[in-house]
Amino acid sequence: MSDSPARQPLIRELGALAHRLHHPPGIPRATPCACAPPQLLADRPDGTVVRSGPVVAKAHAADIDRLALAARLALASAPQLAGILLAPLTSPGPVDTAGPAPRPVTFWPYGTPVDPKAPDAAPWADAAILLARLHRTVSPLPFPPPPMRGPVKAARAVARMAAALPGDGAVLPVQAAWHALPAWARGEAAPPAARSGFLCHGDLHLGQLVRHPAPDGPWLLIDVDDAGQGDPAWDLARPAAWYAAGVLAPDDWLLFLDAYRSAGGPAVPATGDPWPQLDVPARALTVQTAAVALAKCAAEGREPDEMEQLMIDSCARIATFPPELADGCAS
């Protein structure tokens, strides 16, 4: 459970809601409940996630766009996305938490996450294939999907960094790299029309995959809070940024890229150099990762670790790109 006393009421409430969905009141049970105590899976400003047995309850951010959330839940529930996105347990229309700032709550089946202690077994190829299938799927919604929130999320990370380290010189290379990006990659304008009509996840990393049914079902993508219509290259951008910074091994990057191409993913050409399509999103994800790292370091009173420093150093290199190169990458 969370160490913060202020978070305990929300966590207890989520545990109770998840448990109640698993054991609805008024339905007699043959045996006494043997469920383990609720387990906190994640606790961030944009999402608190608690598990009770096979049910997971997620409290979304209080200021989330609820109409967009309902549309994203409808996408995850659509038969056309079965086998790609984990479907919620309840129909769109999340309940709210109690308290002065109610947060919408959605319910999901529990899935087995990627094991961070087994990097050699990381499902890079599975993630790539799921992305390719998602990107090739025509939206089943009877209305336009909401925009993919990747650029907006990057902008929030940069703002969070600036608020955590006001006047600190450590943020300058990250901010310089950020301002070198085109407006659409900063969430300030629409992406190029030719690249904006695809269903995207919006926040792809290995923490967004689970096996369902647990423990060894097929891999599925989870967390649709940022999903929507946009540039599919954004979903490849975090692995690309990690590879460019030296965080992701070349073999893992090539495995991911080759699997995506083999599955017919439209974000990059089937052959040849993928970087004309990936460069701007990868630079944006580099900035986002570095900004989050600096904000976390400020909050925890520590220096960046090796991986975080690699991303920060990458921002310093990005900030030195000549203007003509930055302009060319933005096209």
C-alpha positions as CSV (number, residue, x, y, z in Angstrom):
1,M,0.0,0.0,0.0
2,S,1.0,3.6,-0.4
3,D,3.2,5.2,2.3
4,S,1.1,8.4,2.2
5,P,-1.7,8.6,4.8
6,A,-3.6,10.9,2.5
7,R,-3.8,8.2,-0.2
8,Q,-5.0,5.4,2.1
9,P,-8.7,6.3,1.9
10,L,-8.7,6.2,-2.0
11,I,-6.7,3.0,-2.0
12,R,-9.1,1.3,0.5
13,E,-12.1,2.5,-1.5
14,L,-10.6,1.1,-4.8
15,G,-9.9,-2.2,-3.1
16,A,-13.5,-2.3,-1.8
17,L,-14.9,-1.5,-5.2
18,A,-12.9,-4.2,-6.9
19,H,-13.8,-6.7,-4.3
20,R,-17.4,-5.9,-4.6
21,L,-17.4,-6.4,-8.4
22,H,-15.8,-9.8,-7.8
23,H,-18.3,-10.7,-5.0
24,P,-21.5,-8.7,-5.7
25,P,-23.5,-8.1,-2.5
26,G,-26.6,-10.2,-2.1
27,I,-25.3,-13.2,-4.0
28,P,-24.7,-16.1,-1.6
29,R,-21.3,-17.8,-1.7
30,A,-20.7,-21.5,-1.3
31,T,-17.5,-20.8,0.8
32,P,-16.2,-17.9,2.8
33,C,-14.3,-15.3,0.8
34,A,-10.6,-16.2,0.7
35,C,-9.4,-13.2,-1.3
36,A,-6.1,-11.7,-0.3
37,P,-6.0,-8.2,0.9
38,P,-6.1,-5.5,-1.9
39,Q,-2.8,-4.9,-3.6
40,L,-1.7,-1.5,-4.8
41,L,-0.3,-1.8,-8.3
42,A,0.4,1.8,-9.2
43,D,-0.2,5.2,-7.5
44,R,0.5,8.3,-9.7
45,P,-1.3,11.6,-10.1
46,D,-2.9,10.3,-13.4
47,G,-3.9,6.9,-12.1
48,T,-4.2,4.9,-8.9
49,V,-4.6,1.1,-9.6
50,V,-5.6,-1.5,-7.0
51,R,-6.1,-5.2,-7.4
52,S,-8.6,-7.4,-5.5
53,G,-8.3,-11.0,-6.7
54,P,-9.0,-11.1,-10.4
55,V,-10.4,-7.6,-10.6
56,V,-8.4,-4.3,-11.0
57,A,-9.9,-0.9,-10.1
58,K,-8.3,2.2,-11.6
59,A,-9.0,5.7,-10.4
60,H,-8.2,8.1,-13.3
61,A,-7.1,11.7,-12.9
62,A,-9.9,14.0,-11.5
63,D,-9.5,16.4,-14.4
64,I,-9.6,13.8,-17.1
65,D,-11.9,14.4,-20.1
66,R,-14.7,12.1,-19.3
67,L,-16.2,12.0,-22.7
68,A,-12.9,11.1,-24.2
69,L,-12.4,8.5,-21.5
70,A,-15.8,7.0,-22.4
71,A,-14.8,6.9,-26.1
72,R,-11.5,5.2,-25.2
73,L,-13.3,2.6,-23.1
74,A,-15.6,2.0,-26.1
75,L,-12.6,1.3,-28.3
76,A,-11.2,-1.2,-25.7
77,S,-14.6,-2.9,-25.6
78,A,-15.1,-3.1,-29.4
79,P,-14.9,-6.6,-30.9
80,Q,-12.6,-5.2,-33.6
81,L,-9.9,-4.6,-30.9
82,A,-10.3,-8.0,-29.2
83,G,-6.9,-9.6,-29.0
84,I,-5.1,-6.2,-29.1
85,L,-6.5,-4.2,-26.2
86,L,-7.5,-5.6,-22.8
87,A,-11.3,-5.0,-22.5
88,P,-12.8,-3.4,-19.4
89,L,-15.0,-5.5,-17.2
90,T,-17.9,-3.0,-17.2
91,S,-19.5,-1.1,-20.1
92,P,-18.4,2.5,-20.7
93,G,-19.7,4.8,-17.9
94,P,-17.2,4.7,-15.0
95,V,-18.3,5.2,-11.4
96,D,-16.8,7.9,-9.3
97,T,-14.8,7.8,-6.1
98,A,-16.1,9.6,-3.0
99,G,-14.4,12.7,-1.6
100,P,-14.1,16.3,-2.5
101,A,-12.4,15.6,-5.8
102,P,-14.2,12.6,-7.3
103,R,-12.1,10.5,-9.8
104,P,-13.7,8.3,-12.4
105,V,-13.1,4.6,-11.7
106,T,-12.9,1.8,-14.3
107,F,-12.6,-2.0,-13.8
108,W,-10.4,-4.4,-15.6
109,P,-9.5,-8.1,-15.4
110,Y,-6.1,-8.8,-13.8
111,G,-3.3,-9.8,-16.2
112,T,0.2,-10.9,-15.6
113,P,2.6,-8.0,-16.2
114,V,6.0,-8.1,-17.8
115,D,8.6,-9.3,-15.3
116,P,11.2,-6.4,-14.8
117,K,13.6,-9.0,-13.4
118,A,13.7,-10.9,-16.7
119,P,14.9,-8.4,-19.3
120,D,15.9,-11.2,-21.7
121,A,12.3,-12.3,-21.8
122,A,10.9,-8.8,-22.5
123,P,8.1,-9.2,-25.2
124,W,9.4,-6.7,-27.6
125,A,8.2,-8.6,-30.7
126,D,4.8,-9.2,-29.2
127,A,4.5,-5.5,-28.4
128,A,5.4,-4.6,-31.9
129,I,2.9,-7.0,-33.5
130,L,0.1,-5.6,-31.2
131,L,1.0,-2.1,-32.2
132,A,1.0,-3.0,-35.9
133,R,-2.5,-4.6,-35.5
134,L,-3.8,-1.6,-33.7
135,H,-2.4,0.8,-36.2
136,R,-4.0,-1.2,-39.1
137,T,-7.4,-1.3,-37.4
138,V,-10.1,1.2,-38.7
139,S,-11.8,2.8,-35.8
140,P,-15.1,1.0,-35.0
141,L,-16.6,4.1,-33.3
142,P,-19.6,5.9,-34.9
143,F,-17.8,9.2,-34.3
144,P,-14.2,10.4,-34.6
145,P,-11.9,9.0,-31.9
146,P,-10.3,11.5,-29.5
147,P,-6.8,12.6,-30.4
148,M,-4.0,10.4,-29.2
149,R,-2.6,12.2,-26.1
150,G,1.1,11.5,-26.5
151,P,2.2,15.0,-27.3
152,V,0.0,16.4,-24.6
153,K,1.6,14.0,-22.1
154,A,5.0,15.1,-23.1
155,A,4.1,18.7,-22.6
156,R,2.8,17.9,-19.1
157,A,6.1,16.2,-18.3
158,V,8.1,19.3,-19.3
159,A,5.8,21.5,-17.2
160,R,6.1,19.2,-14.2
161,M,9.9,19.4,-14.5
162,A,9.9,23.2,-14.7
163,A,7.6,23.4,-11.6
164,A,9.9,21.0,-9.7
165,L,13.1,22.8,-10.5
166,P,12.4,26.5,-11.0
167,G,15.5,28.4,-12.1
168,D,17.6,25.3,-12.0
169,G,20.2,25.1,-14.8
170,A,19.7,21.3,-15.1
171,V,16.5,21.8,-17.0
172,L,18.0,24.1,-19.7
173,P,19.2,21.3,-22.1
174,V,15.8,19.6,-21.8
175,Q,13.9,22.7,-22.4
176,A,16.1,23.6,-25.4
177,A,15.5,20.2,-26.9
178,W,11.8,20.6,-26.3
179,H,11.6,24.0,-28.0
180,A,13.5,22.7,-31.0
181,L,10.5,20.3,-31.7
182,P,7.8,21.3,-34.2
183,A,4.5,22.6,-32.6
184,W,2.6,19.4,-33.2
185,A,5.1,17.3,-31.3
186,R,4.6,19.7,-28.3
187,G,0.8,19.3,-28.4
188,E,0.4,22.8,-29.7
189,A,-0.9,22.0,-33.2
190,A,-2.4,19.1,-35.1
191,P,0.0,16.6,-36.6
192,P,0.5,16.5,-40.3
193,A,-2.7,15.3,-41.9
194,A,-1.1,12.3,-43.7
195,R,0.1,11.0,-40.3
196,S,-2.9,11.6,-38.1
197,G,-5.6,9.1,-39.1
198,F,-4.4,6.0,-37.3
199,L,-5.5,4.4,-34.0
200,C,-2.6,4.7,-31.6
201,H,-1.9,3.6,-28.0
202,G,-0.2,6.9,-27.1
203,D,2.0,5.7,-24.2
204,L,3.7,2.5,-25.3
205,H,6.2,0.9,-22.9
206,L,6.6,-2.6,-21.5
207,G,4.5,-1.7,-18.5
208,Q,1.6,-1.5,-20.8
209,L,1.4,-5.2,-21.6
210,V,-0.1,-8.0,-19.6
211,R,-0.9,-11.7,-20.2
212,H,-4.6,-12.3,-20.1
213,P,-6.1,-14.6,-19.0
214,A,-3.4,-14.7,-16.2
215,P,-1.0,-16.2,-15.8
216,D,0.1,-17.2,-19.3
217,G,-2.5,-16.0,-21.8
218,P,-1.6,-13.9,-24.8
219,W,0.0,-10.5,-24.4
220,L,-2.5,-7.6,-24.7
221,L,-2.1,-3.8,-24.5
222,I,-3.5,-2.0,-21.5
223,D,-4.1,1.5,-20.3
224,V,-6.1,3.4,-23.0
225,D,-6.0,6.8,-21.2
226,D,-3.9,8.2,-24.0
227,A,-5.2,6.2,-26.9
228,G,-6.8,7.8,-29.9
229,Q,-6.2,9.0,-33.5
230,G,-2.8,10.3,-34.4
231,D,0.7,9.5,-35.8
232,P,1.5,5.8,-35.3
233,A,5.2,6.6,-35.2
234,W,4.6,8.0,-31.7
235,D,4.0,4.4,-30.4
236,L,7.4,3.4,-31.7
237,A,9.1,6.5,-30.3
238,R,10.0,5.4,-26.8
239,P,11.9,2.2,-27.9
240,A,13.5,4.3,-30.6
241,A,14.5,7.0,-28.2
242,W,15.9,4.4,-25.8
243,Y,17.9,2.7,-28.6
244,A,19.3,6.1,-29.7
245,A,20.3,7.0,-26.2
246,G,22.0,3.6,-25.6
247,V,19.4,2.4,-23.1
248,L,17.8,-0.3,-25.3
249,A,20.1,-2.9,-26.8
250,P,20.4,-2.9,-30.6
251,D,19.3,-6.5,-30.8
252,D,16.1,-5.6,-28.9
253,W,15.4,-2.6,-31.1
254,L,15.9,-4.6,-34.3
255,L,13.7,-7.3,-33.0
256,F,11.0,-4.8,-32.2
257,L,11.3,-2.9,-35.5
258,D,11.5,-6.1,-37.6
259,A,8.4,-7.6,-35.9
260,Y,6.5,-4.3,-36.5
261,R,7.4,-4.2,-40.2
262,S,6.6,-7.9,-40.7
263,A,3.2,-7.4,-39.2
264,G,2.5,-4.6,-41.7
265,G,2.7,-1.7,-39.4
266,P,2.2,1.6,-41.2
267,A,4.3,3.9,-39.0
268,V,7.5,3.3,-41.0
269,P,8.3,2.0,-44.5
270,A,8.5,-1.8,-44.9
271,T,12.2,-1.5,-45.8
272,G,14.9,1.2,-45.6
273,D,15.6,3.9,-43.1
274,P,12.8,4.3,-40.5
275,W,14.2,7.4,-38.9
276,P,12.6,10.1,-41.2
277,Q,9.3,9.0,-39.6
278,L,10.6,8.3,-36.1
279,D,13.0,11.2,-35.5
280,V,10.6,13.8,-34.2
281,P,8.5,11.5,-32.0
282,A,11.7,9.9,-30.7
283,R,13.2,13.3,-29.8
284,A,9.9,14.2,-28.1
285,L,9.9,11.0,-26.0
286,T,13.6,11.6,-25.1
287,V,12.6,15.0,-23.7
288,Q,9.6,13.6,-21.9
289,T,11.7,10.8,-20.3
290,A,14.4,13.2,-19.2
291,A,11.8,15.7,-17.9
292,V,10.1,13.0,-15.8
293,A,13.5,11.8,-14.5
294,L,14.5,15.3,-13.4
295,A,11.1,15.9,-11.7
296,K,11.4,12.6,-9.8
297,C,15.0,13.3,-8.8
298,A,13.9,16.7,-7.4
299,A,11.0,15.1,-5.5
300,E,13.2,12.3,-4.1
301,G,16.2,14.4,-3.3
302,R,18.7,12.3,-5.4
303,E,20.9,12.5,-8.5
304,P,19.8,10.9,-11.7
305,D,20.7,7.2,-12.1
306,E,22.7,5.9,-15.1
307,M,19.7,5.3,-17.3
308,E,18.1,8.7,-16.5
309,Q,21.4,10.5,-17.1
310,L,21.6,8.9,-20.6
311,M,18.3,10.4,-21.5
312,I,19.2,13.8,-20.1
313,D,22.5,13.7,-22.0
314,S,20.6,12.9,-25.2
315,C,18.6,16.1,-24.7
316,A,21.8,18.1,-24.6
317,R,22.8,16.5,-28.0
318,I,19.4,17.2,-29.5
319,A,19.6,20.8,-28.4
320,T,22.7,21.2,-30.5
321,F,21.1,20.1,-33.8
322,P,21.4,22.8,-36.4
323,P,18.1,24.5,-37.2
324,E,18.0,23.2,-40.8
325,L,18.2,19.6,-39.5
326,A,15.4,20.2,-37.0
327,D,13.3,21.7,-39.8
328,G,13.9,18.8,-42.1
329,C,13.0,16.3,-39.4
330,A,9.7,18.1,-38.7
331,S,8.5,17.6,-42.2
